[in-house]
Amino acid sequence: MLEKSIGIDFGTSSIKIYRSGEGIILNEKSVIAIYQKVHTFAVGNDAYEMYEKAPANINVSYPVKNGVIADIGNMQSMIDCFFDQLNGKKRLKGAEYYIAVPTDITEVEKRAYFDLISNTNLKPKKIHIVEKPIADALGMNLDITKSTGTLIVDIGANTTEISVLSLGGIVLSKLISVGGNKFDEAIINKIKKDKNFVIGEKSAEFIKKSIGSAYENDETVDICGRNLVTGLPSEVEISGKDVHDALSEHFQTIVDSVKVILERTPPEISSDIYKAGVYVTGGSSKIKDLGNYIFDELGLRVNLCEEPENTVILGLGAVIEDPELAKLAM
């Protein structure tokens, strides 16, 4: 085990922190509420409760968009607040930091994560970068240090990262802007168009989790919102078919992108992938029957994990706790 090491997964939807010897010590929504444009009002789950409900003088936002830091100022304020909550000076000061970042982003965007930790008052001993597909694989207990090829599809909140790994490195990787938030947006637009009814993002997420499926189903759910015709608060019934119609295009986009990666994969690695199948992870992979849909489209066995939303942070934990895996960090 590496002495006093911290792993951080800066997800679009949530931020998770792992400490050597303790495990996951923080799992909060990656949301910040700013009062009067300058004062940090709330962060994490408390800020998320205010999302879509805050008055004009409180701005609630997600600092991470599409896998990269979109608002460095708010991100710095948010991470400082989290470190303070964790009694940072005693537990986190002078530690080695391991940060998970997407592969298919620019060096400048990767540097922003590095600078985020450097600019805190924790005086980090050293900052390492771990590419997310590698962390995903380790979080799923896959041995990627051998010459066997592995295909991982991480369906996150804003992006889906498709990667082929071998010998502890990334052979191919593709990041597409399709994820859970796009699913919610599609549900909102579908209901608005077909039913003249407006709902918020939280309601859309509830619908997705309740009756969302890669195939049509007969389930229904009642949801509250605003009727566009009358302008009044109302309730409407949403069917599984409505949700499937809204999401099917996004599911197809993910599968098509996997096919593009597979077409570019070296033949020897393709044979490994055929034998092992595809590994699907990420919080948005929990949609009902998505694994079956991918199997039907690709003809490859689909391996789902028990905690898809935590594979990245658990992978960072594996790097921290096992000196043999630490060499996979940069």
N, C-alpha and C positions, 0 to 999 in steps of 0.2 A: 504493500500500500504506500502511495506517495504521501509524505507528511504534509498535513494541512493544505489540502487541495480543494478547489471549488469548481463545480461544473455548472454552466448556465445555458439553458435552452431559451433563446429569445424567439418564441413563437409569435405568429401574428395574433392568435387568439389568447394565448396565455404564456406566462413566463414561469419557468421552473428552475429551482436552484438545488444542487446536490452538494453535500459536504462529505469529505472523506470520513469514514467511520460512523456517520450518522444517517446517510441515505438522503432522500428528498426532504429538504427542510422548508421549501416554499413552493407552493403551486397556486398562483393567483392569475386572474384575468389581466391581460396586458392592456389595461385601460387607465387613463389619467383624466381627472377633472380639474380644470384650471379656472380659478375665480378672478374676474376682472383682468383677464389676459396675462397675469403675472404670478398670481399666488396659487400654489398647489393646494387644492381643496380636498382631494381624495385620490387614492390609487387602488389598483387591483379590483377585488370583488366589490368593495364599497363604491368605487367609481362606476363599475358596471351596472350596479343597481340604479344609478342616475341616468344611464344611457337612454336617450330618446325621451327623457322626462325632465331634463334640466331647464331652468329659465335662461334667458338670453345672456345673462352675465356670467354663466358657468358653461364653459366649453368642454364637452366630454369627447375624447377621441382615442383612437388606437394609433400609437406612434409607429408601429411596424406595418408596412403594406407590401404585399406581394413578396414576402421573404426578406425585405431589406428595410433599414431604418428610414422612415419617411420624414420624421420630425426629431432631429437629434437633440434639440433643447428639451422637449417634453420627455424624451426617452431618458435623458440624463437625470432630470428631476424625478422621474418614476423609479429608476434603479437606485438613486440615492435614498429615496423614501423606503424602499424595500430593505436596503442594507441597514438603515437605521432601525427598522422593525426587528431585524435579526440580531440586533446588538452587534452591529458590524465591527466596531473597533476591536472587540475582544475575540470574536469568532472568525472574522474574515480578513483581518489586516495581515499583510505580509504573506498571503497565501499564493500558491500557483493557481492560475485560472485557466480553465478549459472551456472554450466557447464553441458552440455548434453553429455552423453557417451553411447555407445552401451552396452547392458546387457551382451552379450555372449563374453566378452573378459576377460583377466586375471586381477588380482588385480594390478600387476606391470604395465600393460598397462593403467589401470584407473589412477594409481598414476602419470603417466607421464603428464596427463592433469592437475592434481592438482599442480604438481611442476612447470608447465609452467607459471601459474599465480603467484605462490609463488616467482619465480625468477625474476619477474619484479620489477621495483622501485615504484610501485603504492601502496605498503603497504596495501594489501587487509585486510579488517576487519575480514572476514571469507570467506571460500570457501566451497560451497555446490556442491554435485554431484546429478544430476537428470538423471535417466535412460531414454534413448531416446524413448522407447515405451510409457512411461508415458507422456513425453512431447508431443509426437505425438497425443495421445488421448486428452490431454487438448487443444492442438492446433486445434483439430477438434470439440471442444466444447462437448466432451463426458464426462459424469459423471461416472468416474471409481472408485469412493469412495464407491459405493454400492456393493452388492454381485452379481450383474449381470455380467456375463462373456462377454468379448469383445475380438475379434480377429483382430489384426492389422498387415498389411503387408506393410512395408516401403521399397520401391525399390529405393535405392540411386545410387550414381555414381559408387561405387566399390562393394557395398554389398547390400544384401536384408535381412532385419531383420523381422522375423515372430514371433509374440508374442501374448500370451493369458493373459489378465489382469482381475483382480477381486479384490475388496476391497482395491483399491489403490496400489496394488502390482502386481508383475509379477509371474504368475503361471508356464508358460512355455515360453521359448524363444530359437530361433535358428537363427544364423547368417551364411549366405552362401555367398560365393564370386562370386555373380552374380549381375551385375548392369549396369548402362549406359555405363561405359567405356568398359565393356566386350561386350556389344552390338556393340560399335564402332569397337572394335578389330575384331569381327566376320565379320562385313561388309567389313573391309579392307582385311581380309584373303580370303573371298569369291570372291571379285572382282579380287584380285591378281591371284587366282587359275583359275577362269573361263574365265577371259578376258585378262590375262597377262598385268595387268594395276595396277599401284601403286598410292594410294592416302594417304593423311595424316589424322590424327585423327580429325582435325577440319572439313575436307571435309566429313568424315564418319559421324560425328555428324550432319552435315547439311542434309545428305541423310536420316539419321534416323528420324530427325524431320520433313522432307519434305514428305517422302513417306513411312516411317516405319509404319507397322501395324501388329497386331497379326494374321491377315488373309491376304490371297493373294489379291492384287488389281491390277488394270490396269494402275496405275499412273507411270509416268517416270520422270526422272530428268537428265539433262546433267551435268557432273562433269569433272573438269580439273585435270590432274595429269601427270604421266610419263608412256609412253608405254614401257613395258619391252623388246619387240622385237626390236624396233628401238632405244630405249634409249632417245627418244625425248619427249618434252612436247606435250600433246595431249588432246583430249576430248573424252569422251565415254558416252553412254546412259545407265543409270541404271534403271531397272524396279522394280516395287513393288514386283514381284515374287522373284527377286534376293535378295532383302532385307528380305523378309519373310523367304526364305530358310536359310539365314544366322542366323536369330534370333530365329527361331522356337524351336530349342533345348534348348535355354536359358529360353524361356517362359515355356517350359515343366518342366525344372529343378525347377523353382519357384513354379509351381503348385504341383509338386511331394513333395517338401519340406513342403508346406502347409498341404498336406495330412498326412505327417508323424507327424506333430504337432497335427492335428485333431485326429489322431489315439491314441495319448497319453493323450488327453484332458479328464478330468473327465466328466461322463455322464451329470451331472446337468449343467455344463458349456456348454457342447455341445448343450443342448437344448436352452440355451440363444443365442448361436452363430447362431443356425438354424433360430431363430426368427428375430434376428437383421441383420444377414449377416456378411460379411467380410468388413473391412474398409481398403481401399488401398490408400497409400499416398507415398511421396517421388518424387523427380523431374523426375525420369525415369518412373514413372507410367503414364506419359502423352502420352505415345505411343498410337496411334489410335487403338481403339477396344480392348485394353488389358482387360478392365473391362468385356466386353462381352465374351472374351476368358476364363477368370477365372470363370465366371458364367457357361459357357458350361461345363467346366471341373469338377467343384465342385458341381454344382447345388445349390449354395448359392447366395443370393442377394449380389451384389457388390456395396458398397458405396464409391463413389469417392468424393474428396474434391476440392474446387475451387482453392486453392493455395497449392498444394501438396508439393512444394519445401520449403514452409515457416512454415509447421505445427510444427516442432520442436522448432523453435525460438519463435513462437507465444505461444506455450505451456510453454516455459520458462517465457515468459511475463506474462502468467496467474498465474504462481507460484509466481512471483515477486509482482504482483499487488493485489493478493488475499491472505491475511494472513491464511485463512482456508486451502488453497492449499499448503502453504509453508511447511507443515508437510510431504508432499510427497517427499521432498528433503532430501538427506543424509548429 
